[in-house]
Amino acid sequence: MLLVLASRYDLPARKLVQRWTEHGAALVTPDDLCAPGWRYDDGPAEELRALIGGVPLRAADLRGVYVRLPAVTEGELALIRGEERAYVAAELTAFLLAWLTRLPCSVINRPRANSLAGPAWRPEQWLHAANREGLPVVPLRRSTSVPGTYAPGEEPTQPGMQVTVVGQTCLGEASPEGRESALRLARAAEVEVLAVQLTGPWHAPAVAGAHVFPDPCDPPVADALLTLLLEGERKESKP
């Protein structure tokens, strides 16, 4: 079974699960985690437990997990009493951090200390990572003036193109130089899936930003994600 871990409000995630129906895909939201049947302990990783659609599963039954949920928030927990939601949200986030980290199957993107879905970096951090890799970047300037306004020379840059990295594949219209920049940034961030905004000359684009939540409704992205998950499954199954 393939799992897509996402917010209850994540419509693209629901559409992705529908697209992957024949591969046994299922959507998991924080409400699902409130049902008894989930388990984490220090025993063999294959014995971690999940409850999917009322059916108990071992971690060994999972083929892969695509994570689109950075953390569990109070607004996700409709089944929990209001005064208890903050505590439950924190506990579920901690549980998922440990559970996803130990899963033996393919997990995209694996959790970090500050996010369940890869690094929760600010724009400045993405540009800093790109700069450390020797990639050209678009200067980012912040203003403390009236919210919504910009001082002269501080107008936000409009990215000219977006490249989506899925494993070793680059999707989107960009030059070879732009694709190489996106791949290098993904490797530097240690993520399998990354959307990178580029701008500037076609042959020498600069990184204008990045994030870990590309549009999974884009058919090429959805197909590449599926291939990556299944390839990860095959690698994990090797002796």
Protein Blocks (a to p, Z undefined) as FASTA:
>chain_A
ZZddddfklmklmmmmmmmmmnopacddfklmmpghiacdfbdfklpccdeehiacdfkl
pgbdcdfbfbdcfklmmmbcfklmmmmmmmmmmmmmmmmmmpmbdcdddddfkbcgbjad
dfklmmmmmmmnopacddddddfbdehiacehiaccddfbdcddehjacedjddfklmmm
mmmmmmmnopabdcdddedjfklccdfbdcfbdcfklmklmmmmmmmmmmmmmmmmpZZ
